Amino acid sequence: MSRESGTRIWKDVANRLSVSKSRRVAVNLSRLNRYTEKGEIVIVPGKVLGTGRIDHPINVAAFDYSEQARAKIITAKGKCLSISQLLKKRPKGDNVKIIG
């Protein structure tokens, strides 16, 4: 997708996901809560963990979610997306923030 649209964000995400599974990032909800605002779209090139709380709705695209993280994001009226779903929604990567 990076080659098709000419955006660097998807190349960056692909590079971060190409590392071994044990070296991928793991981001807690507390970090997402700290560095996002209501309604933002973020991508986590790794796993979202359920430690902490989220007090505003955000759209999160990640490689994987813990069950607790998914439940807390949905409870806060946010959305859990796969990276491919976000890629289809935002092919140019506009207004997407990478965390991790």
Secondary structure as UniProt FT lines:
FT   HELIX           2..5
FT   HELIX           8..17
FT   HELIX           21..23
FT   STRAND          25..28
FT   HELIX           29..35
FT   TURN            38..39
FT   STRAND          41..49
FT   STRAND          59..65
FT   HELIX           67..75
FT   TURN            76..77
FT   STRAND          79..82
FT   HELIX           83..89
FT   TURN            91..92
FT   TURN            94..95
FT   STRAND          96..98
//
